Amino acid sequence: QLQASGGGLVQAGGSLRLSCVASERKTVMGWFRQAPGKEREFVAAIKSYPAYADSVKGRFTISRDNAKNTVYLRMNNLKPEDTAIYYCAAGNTIILSRMSEGAAYNYWGQGTLVTVSS
């Protein structure tokens, strides 16, 4: 259902763009991440408007191309603490107040690894 790509190794201060293609249009698409030894956490999501975790506000930008059923995550000024596996997620009945909750999403991609070196 969801195919994520774009991860890689980058130096601190660098940029990456993640992409996630859905097999069909989803109302809400988002990104979560899980660092080694830590729980999965919300990064950003978009419906007709975006939502961001405080830790990435001002550095990450989520956008979508509905014609391509694709969501993007542009990550600027990357920090070592951004190192994680990034997962794309999607759902069709997620209300605004639950966009940051992983349990609200029905579809998950396979994850793409982002490594930020110091």
Buried (B, 14 or more C-beta within 10 A) or exposed (E): EBBBBBBEEBEEEBEBEBBBBBEEEBEBBBBBBBBEEEEBBBBBBBBEEBBBBEBBEEBBBBEBEEEEBBBBBBBBEBBEEBBBBBBBBBBEEBEEEBBBEBEBBBBBBEBBEBBBEE
